[in-house]
Amino acid sequence: MITMTLGEIAAVVGGTLSAADPSTPVTGAVEYDSRKVGPGGLFLAFDGASVDGHDFAARAVDQGAAGVLGSRVVEGVPMIVVGDVLAAVGLLARAVLDRLPELTVIGITGSSGKTTTKDLIGQLVARVGPTVAPAGSFNNELGLPHTVLIADEQTRFLVLEMGARGVGHLRYLCEIAPPRIGVVVNVGSAHIGEFGSVEKIALAKGELIEALPPDGLAILNADDPLVAAMAPRTRARVLTVGTSADAGLRATDVTLDEAGRAAYTLDGTVPVRLAVAGGHQVGNSLAAVAVARAVGLPLDECATALGESRLVSSRRMDVFNRADGVTVIDDSYNANPGSTAAALHALAAMATGRRSIAVLGYHAELGDFERSGHEEVGRTAAETGVDLLIVVGSPAAAIHDGAVAQLQWGGEAVLVDDQDAAIEVLRQRLSPGDVILVKGSRYRTWDVVDSLREPVS
């Protein structure tokens, strides 16, 4: 973060000082985990349901923190006291950005794929100038301002993933970090249980491009009708990307190699070969190129950068090969029907001539669409030709039902109680050369992956 005094921070967040010298500078990182606070940092003390950050305030100061931002006084600890710590962090982030006028904010949203797109954009624009684009999904009311507060006077590009669980959420995030470039990856059924319909999801996702200035740039997925229809909602210039004939930046001649990595021709002339797996990465990479070109990276350098870009955030289409020839696709970080469909198509492409296995867990936040959403996942597994489907846990049982209802499917579906049971099925039935996809909505689906990590070639 840029250097600010405790007094300056208190002023911008509307806080009061307690046992603190207003001239004390904050020169280190802003952290909400006391174990990560270092010299000159600012500790955020949240009063959580199970852990009260104020209990760790003294420890943070002992570790060198310049002060603590919290909602109540801790005796003997230099404090900035506010009514709402989360709102205060947002105000602080906006104040920091207001002091960095040369910085370009790039916002990315979508129902799936936004983290990988963020990672690709970060790697490309970093070739133009100093960039903040941390690994992981820091896309909510805390994660986004926390990311903003990493930026300093040297930062030229701030790449922010923006998530939403309701209408108005993105509008709030854009007030914290006003974007100059906005990317909408897709509109799917992620969090549909909270939104109620895909139309409301589209309404919410479009708030990102509504926040763009007239001299900004909106990058929209031409292959997603709900995204392409957002164009009239922005004052900014619009660039569409995709494989559609009317896309402003287009990929043609798309092919997948035996490792599921896409190659295509960019803009009719430039060959691109991606280093990340999955046909859905074509659209993600096109969005990254559109952003990179807008900030000055030539098209041929974009293609080179894509060929050298690697996974940054863990458990997202992370492919590894074992010594026995088994290929594992670790996409276990999270899941919704759309992202799982993309992963299943990648599995099918990679398993040509080999046996395919999908280990699928519960898909959260589907609400009234829970059963139909899980059935859809099962149908997709059958339609993509999965040979062995292992469904983990009774809440995900409708995935099993959706698959076995496809009478033309020649595969097998097994419903197991938990991750340990899934691991046991694999121990008994896994054969050299198999290709395995593991995916679910957190819930420790990655335990299955980790059981497969040895031996690794």
C-alpha positions as a printed Julia matrix, in Angstrom:
457×3 Matrix{Float64}:
   0.0     0.0     0.0
   1.06    3.58   -0.44
   2.32    5.15    2.76
  -0.38    6.82    4.84
  -0.42    7.85    8.48
  -2.87    6.47   11.01
  -4.4     9.95   11.15
  -4.9    10.05    7.39
  -6.45    6.6     7.38
  -8.78    7.52   10.25
  -9.92   10.56    8.29
 -10.76    8.68    5.09
 -12.61    5.85    6.88
 -14.42    8.09    9.36
 -12.73    6.47   12.35
 -11.44    7.68   15.7
  -7.97    7.04   17.1
  -7.36    5.22   20.37
  -3.91    4.97   21.95
  -2.47    5.9    18.57
  -0.14    8.63   17.34
  -1.82   10.13   14.25
   1.58   10.73   12.63
   2.56    7.04   12.73
   3.02    5.89    9.13
   1.6     2.65    7.76
   4.32    1.43    5.43
   3.55   -2.29    5.27
   0.75   -4.51    4.05
  -2.87   -4.42    5.18
  -3.83   -7.88    6.47
  -6.83   -9.56    8.1
  -4.77  -12.6     9.17
  -2.66  -11.62   12.17
  -0.09  -14.26   11.25
   0.72  -12.34    8.06
   1.09   -8.89    9.6
   4.61   -7.49    9.35
   6.5    -4.35   10.33
   4.64   -1.16    9.51
   1.47   -2.99    8.52
  -2.18   -2.43    9.38
  -4.18   -5.27   10.93
  -7.9    -5.54   10.2
  -9.73   -6.87   13.25
 -13.05   -8.42   12.24
 -15.54   -9.58   14.85
 -16.45  -12.9    13.25
 -18.93  -15.57   14.24
 -16.26  -17.96   15.51
 -13.12  -15.83   15.82
 -12.81  -12.25   17.06
  -9.89  -10.5    15.39
  -9.65   -8.07   18.28
  -8.26  -10.93   20.37
  -5.22  -10.9    18.1
  -4.74   -7.12   17.94
  -1.97   -6.99   20.57
  -0.15   -9.84   18.87
  -0.27   -8.01   15.53
   1.28   -4.92   17.1
   3.93   -7.06   18.81
   4.8    -8.36   15.32
   5.39   -4.81   14.15
   1.99   -3.57   12.97
   1.7     0.21   13.03
  -1.91   -0.04   14.15
  -5.19   -1.93   14.08
  -8.44   -1.08   12.3
 -11.28   -2.5    14.38
 -14.78   -1.92   15.68
 -13.95   -1.6    19.39
 -11.1    -0.34   21.55
  -8.42   -2.79   22.69
  -6.63   -1.26   25.66
  -3.01   -0.34   25.02
  -3.23   -1.08   21.29
  -2.98    1.75   18.69
  -6.4     1.59   17.09
  -8.53    3.19   14.4
 -12.06    2.48   15.62
 -14.96    2.38   13.16
 -18.52    1.15   13.21
 -18.08   -1.25   10.28
 -14.62   -2.6     9.5
 -15.64   -4.06    6.13
 -17.08   -0.76    4.91
 -14.0     1.05    6.19
 -11.68   -1.21    4.2
 -13.64   -0.31    1.07
 -13.29    3.39    1.83
  -9.57    3.0     2.42
  -9.12    1.15   -0.87
 -10.95    3.89   -2.77
  -8.8     6.54   -1.09
  -5.65    4.71   -2.15
  -6.84    4.48   -5.76
  -7.71    8.17   -5.78
  -4.03    8.82   -4.97
  -2.87    6.67   -7.9
  -4.31    8.46  -10.95
  -1.92    6.78  -13.42
  -3.1     3.29  -12.46
  -5.48    1.42  -14.79
  -8.12   -0.75  -13.11
  -9.19   -3.82  -15.08
 -12.32   -5.6   -13.81
 -13.37   -9.14  -14.74
 -16.66  -10.83  -13.97
 -18.55  -13.91  -15.13
 -20.32  -16.98  -13.82
 -17.29  -19.17  -14.45
 -13.75  -18.78  -15.76
 -13.18  -15.32  -14.31
 -10.24  -16.4   -12.13
  -8.38  -18.03  -15.03
  -9.17  -15.03  -17.24
  -7.85  -12.73  -14.53
  -4.67  -14.79  -14.34
  -4.15  -14.68  -18.1
  -4.77  -10.94  -18.23
  -2.35  -10.4   -15.38
   0.41  -12.32  -17.13
  -0.08  -10.44  -20.41
  -0.33   -6.89  -19.11
   2.65   -7.49  -16.81
   4.71   -7.38  -20.01
   3.67   -3.74  -20.38
   4.12   -2.53  -16.8
   4.07   -3.42  -13.07
   0.88   -5.34  -12.36
  -1.09   -6.47   -9.32
  -3.1    -9.64  -10.05
  -2.75  -12.03   -7.1
  -3.42  -15.76   -7.36
  -6.79  -16.97   -6.13
 -10.32  -15.59   -6.06
 -10.3   -12.38   -4.04
 -13.51  -11.14   -5.59
 -15.84  -10.07   -2.8
 -16.36   -7.09   -0.46
 -13.19   -7.98    1.46
 -11.01   -9.69   -1.12
 -11.31   -6.92   -3.7
 -10.29   -3.98   -1.48
  -7.59   -6.15    0.08
  -6.19   -6.63   -3.44
  -6.48   -2.91   -4.18
  -4.41   -2.16   -1.08
  -1.47   -4.09   -2.53
  -1.04   -1.4    -5.19
   1.51    1.36   -4.77
   3.05    4.2    -6.75
   4.86    1.78   -9.08
   1.74   -0.2   -10.0
   0.5     0.46  -13.51
  -2.23   -2.19  -13.84
  -4.6    -3.5   -11.18
  -6.42   -6.63  -12.34
  -9.49   -7.34  -10.22
 -11.84  -10.29  -10.25
 -15.36   -9.21   -9.31
 -17.97  -11.63   -7.99
 -21.64  -11.09   -7.24
 -24.34  -12.94   -5.34
 -27.03  -10.39   -5.99
 -28.02   -7.32   -7.95
 -26.05   -4.3    -6.75
 -22.99   -6.21   -5.56
 -20.85   -5.35   -8.58
 -22.0    -1.76   -8.48
 -20.61   -1.54   -4.94
 -17.3    -3.14   -5.91
 -16.98   -0.71   -8.81
 -17.49    2.19   -6.42
 -14.5     0.92   -4.45
 -12.39    0.38   -7.58
 -13.76    2.21  -10.64
 -12.69    0.18  -13.68
 -11.41    1.62  -16.94
 -11.54   -1.74  -18.72
 -14.29   -4.27  -17.98
 -14.51   -7.9   -19.11
 -17.65  -10.05  -18.91
 -16.68  -13.68  -19.49
 -20.1   -15.35  -19.47
 -23.47  -15.66  -17.78
 -24.33  -19.06  -16.32
 -26.07  -20.62  -13.36
 -23.47  -19.99  -10.65
 -25.29  -18.65   -7.55
 -28.62  -18.98   -9.34
 -30.15  -20.01   -6.01
 -29.45  -16.52   -4.72
 -30.31  -14.64   -7.92
 -33.42  -16.61   -8.9
 -32.86  -16.57  -12.68
 -30.13  -16.26  -15.29
 -31.73  -12.99  -16.4
 -31.04  -11.5   -12.97
 -27.49  -12.86  -13.14
 -27.05  -11.05  -16.46
 -28.5    -7.9   -14.92
 -25.96   -8.08  -12.11
 -22.96   -8.93  -14.28
 -23.69   -5.98  -16.55
 -23.19   -3.58  -13.66
 -19.46   -3.85  -14.36
 -19.69   -2.32  -17.81
 -22.26    0.23  -16.66
 -19.54    1.57  -14.35
 -17.05    2.19  -17.18
 -16.25    5.78  -18.22
 -16.95    7.01  -21.77
 -13.26    6.6   -22.66
 -13.17    3.09  -21.19
 -13.4    -0.31  -22.89
 -16.01   -3.05  -22.42
 -14.93   -6.51  -23.59
 -17.88   -8.84  -24.11
 -18.12  -12.52  -25.03
 -19.71  -12.64  -28.49
 -20.44  -16.36  -28.07
 -22.74  -15.79  -25.07
 -26.0   -14.1   -26.14
 -26.7   -12.77  -22.65
 -23.28  -11.11  -22.55
 -23.37   -9.79  -26.11
 -26.74   -8.2   -25.33
 -25.13   -6.04  -22.63
 -23.5    -3.7   -25.17
 -26.16   -0.95  -24.97
 -25.68   -0.76  -21.19
 -22.28    0.93  -21.32
 -20.97    4.36  -22.28
 -17.6     2.83  -23.11
 -16.31    1.5   -26.4
 -17.37   -2.14  -26.88
 -15.19   -4.93  -28.26
 -16.67   -8.4   -28.67
 -14.47  -11.5   -28.6
 -15.15  -15.12  -29.48
 -15.44  -17.63  -32.29
 -18.61  -16.1   -33.72
 -18.34  -14.62  -37.19
 -19.36  -11.2   -35.9
 -16.81  -11.08  -33.06
 -14.55   -8.04  -33.16
 -11.59  -10.14  -32.06
 -12.02  -13.66  -33.35
 -10.47  -17.1   -33.02
 -10.73  -19.43  -36.01
  -9.42  -22.9   -36.87
  -9.62  -24.02  -33.22
  -8.05  -27.41  -32.46
  -7.22  -29.32  -29.28
  -4.09  -31.42  -28.8
  -3.84  -34.68  -26.84
  -3.34  -32.7   -23.63
  -6.53  -30.69  -24.19
  -4.67  -27.49  -25.05
  -6.22  -25.28  -27.69
  -4.55  -23.79  -30.74
  -6.21  -21.28  -33.04
  -5.68  -18.46  -35.49
  -6.07  -15.02  -33.93
  -7.52  -12.15  -35.93
  -7.16  -14.17  -39.14
  -3.38  -14.11  -39.19
  -1.62  -14.83  -35.88
  -1.17  -18.44  -34.69
  -1.8   -19.07  -30.98
  -1.04  -22.21  -28.98
  -2.25  -22.13  -25.39
  -0.35  -23.72  -22.53
  -3.46  -24.26  -20.37
  -5.97  -27.07  -20.87
  -9.57  -26.83  -21.99
 -11.39  -25.64  -25.08
 -13.14  -23.01  -22.96
  -9.76  -21.31  -22.52
 -10.07  -19.96  -26.07
 -12.62  -17.38  -24.97
 -10.69  -16.6   -21.79
  -7.51  -16.03  -23.78
  -9.26  -13.8   -26.31
 -10.45  -11.57  -23.49
  -6.86  -11.39  -22.22
  -5.61  -10.42  -25.67
  -8.25   -7.71  -25.97
  -7.14   -6.18  -22.67
  -3.44   -6.47  -23.47
  -3.83   -4.85  -26.88
  -5.76   -2.0   -25.31
  -2.85   -1.22  -22.99
  -0.21   -1.43  -25.7
   0.95   -5.03  -26.14
   1.3    -5.88  -29.88
  -0.75   -8.76  -31.21
   2.2   -11.04  -31.95
   3.54  -10.49  -28.44
   0.1   -11.37  -27.07
   0.29  -14.69  -28.9
   3.78  -15.37  -27.56
   2.69  -14.49  -24.03
  -0.31  -16.83  -24.21
   1.98  -19.68  -25.22
   4.1   -19.0   -22.16
   1.28  -18.31  -19.67
   0.8   -20.89  -16.96
  -1.7   -21.63  -14.22
  -1.47  -19.12  -11.41
  -4.46  -20.01   -9.18
  -4.5   -23.55   -7.84
  -6.97  -26.36   -8.55
  -8.31  -24.86  -11.76
  -7.78  -27.18  -14.74
  -4.42  -28.2   -13.26
  -3.35  -31.22  -15.31
  -0.65  -33.6   -14.14
   0.55  -37.02  -15.29
   1.48  -39.9   -13.04
   4.29  -42.33  -13.68
   1.74  -45.05  -14.5
   0.29  -43.0   -17.38
  -2.78  -41.81  -15.5
  -3.68  -38.18  -16.29
  -5.45  -36.18  -13.58
  -7.38  -32.95  -14.17
  -7.61  -31.08  -10.89
 -10.51  -28.64  -11.27
 -11.62  -29.14   -7.69
 -11.64  -25.57   -6.41
 -15.3   -24.93   -7.18
 -18.11  -25.94   -9.52
 -21.34  -24.9   -11.16
 -23.17  -26.6   -14.05
 -21.54  -24.35  -16.66
 -17.97  -24.74  -15.47
 -18.46  -28.48  -15.02
 -19.73  -28.79  -18.58
 -16.57  -27.06  -19.81
 -14.41  -29.37  -17.73
 -16.26  -32.47  -18.96
 -15.72  -31.43  -22.58
 -12.03  -30.98  -21.81
 -11.98  -34.46  -20.27
 -13.56  -35.92  -23.4
 -10.97  -34.24  -25.63
  -8.05  -35.42  -23.51
  -9.36  -38.98  -23.15
  -9.61  -39.81  -26.85
  -8.67  -43.48  -27.07
  -8.4   -43.73  -23.26
 -10.85  -44.45  -20.45
 -12.39  -41.34  -18.9
 -13.38  -41.05  -15.24
 -15.21  -38.11  -13.65
 -15.38  -37.68   -9.87
 -18.05  -35.05   -9.25
 -19.24  -33.58   -5.97
 -22.04  -31.33   -4.82
 -22.68  -28.07   -6.7
 -23.63  -25.38   -4.19
 -25.89  -22.33   -4.34
 -28.34  -23.64   -6.92
 -31.4   -22.97   -4.73
 -34.65  -24.04   -6.37
 -32.59  -25.32   -9.3
 -30.6   -27.74   -7.14
 -32.07  -30.96   -8.46
 -32.38  -29.82  -12.09
 -28.89  -28.34  -12.01
 -27.34  -31.56  -10.73
 -29.33  -33.6   -13.24
 -28.0   -31.35  -15.99
 -24.45  -32.11  -14.85
 -25.19  -35.83  -15.0
 -26.66  -35.55  -18.48
 -23.59  -33.67  -19.64
 -21.32  -36.37  -18.2
 -23.24  -38.99  -20.19
 -23.39  -36.9   -23.36
 -19.63  -36.29  -23.29
 -19.03  -40.03  -23.01
 -17.63  -40.41  -19.49
 -16.83  -44.09  -18.98
 -16.98  -44.11  -15.18
 -18.85  -41.44  -13.21
 -18.25  -41.36   -9.45
 -20.73  -39.09   -7.66
 -19.68  -38.06   -4.17
 -22.27  -37.62   -1.41
 -26.04  -37.86   -1.23
 -26.57  -34.1    -1.85
 -25.09  -34.69   -5.32
 -27.15  -37.82   -6.03
 -29.12  -36.12   -8.81
 -25.9   -36.08  -10.89
 -26.06  -39.88  -10.79
 -29.76  -39.82  -11.69
 -29.22  -37.43  -14.6
 -26.53  -39.65  -16.08
 -28.27  -43.02  -15.78
 -31.45  -41.53  -17.29
 -29.56  -41.17  -20.6
 -30.41  -44.55  -22.09
 -27.95  -44.18  -24.95
 -25.04  -43.76  -22.54
 -22.69  -46.72  -22.36
 -20.9   -45.68  -19.19
 -21.29  -46.55  -15.54
 -22.32  -44.35  -12.61
 -21.47  -45.02   -8.96
 -22.82  -43.05   -5.98
 -20.57  -43.05   -2.91
 -20.99  -41.55    0.55
 -17.91  -39.39    0.81
 -14.42  -38.55   -0.44
 -12.84  -41.56    1.26
 -15.26  -43.87   -0.49
 -14.49  -42.25   -3.84
 -10.76  -42.72   -3.19
 -11.38  -46.4    -2.45
 -13.3   -46.9    -5.7
 -10.4   -45.35   -7.61
  -7.89  -47.51   -5.74
  -9.74  -50.6    -6.87
 -10.61  -49.6   -10.41
  -7.99  -47.17  -11.66
  -5.92  -48.48  -14.57
  -2.77  -47.15  -16.26
  -3.64  -44.65  -18.98
  -6.95  -43.48  -17.5
  -7.87  -39.8   -17.55
  -9.61  -38.47  -14.41
 -11.48  -35.21  -13.8
 -12.19  -34.18  -10.2
 -14.61  -31.3    -9.63
 -17.05  -30.05   -7.0
 -18.04  -27.03   -4.93
 -15.14  -27.1    -2.49
 -16.37  -29.5     0.23
 -12.89  -31.05    0.17
 -13.33  -32.59   -3.28
  -9.61  -31.93   -3.62
  -8.92  -34.75   -1.14
  -9.56  -37.11   -4.05
  -7.02  -35.28   -6.18
  -4.41  -35.28   -3.46
  -4.78  -39.03   -3.09
  -3.78  -39.31   -6.75
  -0.72  -37.07   -6.64
   1.74  -39.94   -6.13
   3.51  -41.17   -8.06
   3.88  -38.14  -10.33
   6.02  -38.12  -13.44
